Amino acid sequence: MENDVKHIFYNEIRKIKDTSQLRILNESYRSKDSKVLRNGKRLISFSCNDYLGLTQNETLINASINAIKKYGTGAGASRLVSGNHPLYTKLENLISNFKLGESTCVFGSGFLTNTGVIPAIASKNDLIVYDELSHASTNLGIKLSKAKNIKFMHNDNNHVENILKKNRSQYRSCFLLTEGVFSMDGDTADLKALSFLAKKYNASIILDDAHGFGVLGEGRGSQFEFKPTPEILVQIGTLSKAAGSYGGFTVAPKIINDLMHNKARSLIYTTGLPPATVAASIAAINIIRTDKKLVKKPLENAVTFCKEAQLPMPQSSIVTLILGTEKKTLKASRIIEKEGFYVGAIRPPTVPPNTSRLRFTFCANHKKNEIIKLAKIIRNIRDII
């Protein structure tokens, strides 16, 4: 019986290999200035979400060390049992004030946030209308909610309105789910138009801003790029990208975060974050809210790259170059690696079939000469691939 089961798994892996979609965990040693030691090679990484370079920041490192000395290495239990150490309150108040929200609830990760929040506030009596390119964690949270769900064509607010016209009146509550910055495309949501529809049809917006927080809206996030700021019921963010630490969070009315404490299973049944991690996040938020020059740098670097590579101007610090097939994209990634750079080859099922791509992420600590050199390589690749 065991051999039969293994045979099934061998066949599954073989099928993945045949489509050039096999993933392998490669050990990567990251250091300062976006350098990475990978497969025995020292490369300049343009494939990391550490947008502000804070994972290597001395202030964050020292904050983590001091927290370990004072509180130990782990939380010891879930937040609702005994793992809610004093640093949580400090972090949540800091995020609420910075994001101009009433309250904050910190989760174990961005993935746990989405899978906990959505089923906690939506049920079978509700309607969820969500962007077709929403993150995998959003899709899972929607499934767990058991709410009626309808996806809309990416960033197509006309499609959103058609769905609402036809379906909104049949449900108690309606939630519009989108992302501030779409992680595999780098484009942004039209939150102004979506906010107009939310008001028109008595719906509420849930915004996953994992890749906008710390970079856009002077660090506050994607919705703060708009004037007036669109009304967002639940702002979802992560502490593992621009903040250089780990964890996820919601910024929402207090009554919603009170609900999280009582209904979000991914919060209730998960051990609290280590004190060192929360301390690093506190240090990171203080940097993000005060160092405006640092916050602007990732997008500035993306703009420099796009100008030099003759690509459309970016909306975020993420730039993608769609090459189509998996083999072509893997080949391009290998060519780039030979030149001393690491750029991820993104393939299905992460992206739709025939849209395999190179995904470039730009960080504050990338140097201009590195960006220009990479852009030159990309111009040449487009001629030969």
Buried (B, 14 or more C-beta within 10 A) or exposed (E): EEEEEEEEEEEEEEEEEEEBBEEEEEEBEBEEEBBBEBEEEEBBBBBBBBBBBBBBBEEBBEBBEBBBEEBEEBBBEBBBEEBBBEBBEBBBEBBBEBBEBEBBBBBBBBBBBBBBBBBBBBEEEBBBBBBEBBBEBBBBBBEBBEBBBBBBEBBEBEBBBEBBEEBBEEBEBBBBBBBBBBBBBBBBBBBBBBBBBBEEBEBBBBBBBBBBBBBBBBBBBBBBBEEEBBEBBBBBBBBBBBBBBBBBBBBBEEEBBEBBBEBBEBBBEBBBBBBBBBBBBBBBBBBBBEBEEBBBBBBBBBBBBBEBBEBEEBBBBBBBBBBEBBBBBBBBBEBBBEBBBBBBBBBBEBBEEEBBBBBBBBBBBBEEEBBBBBBEBBEEBBEEB
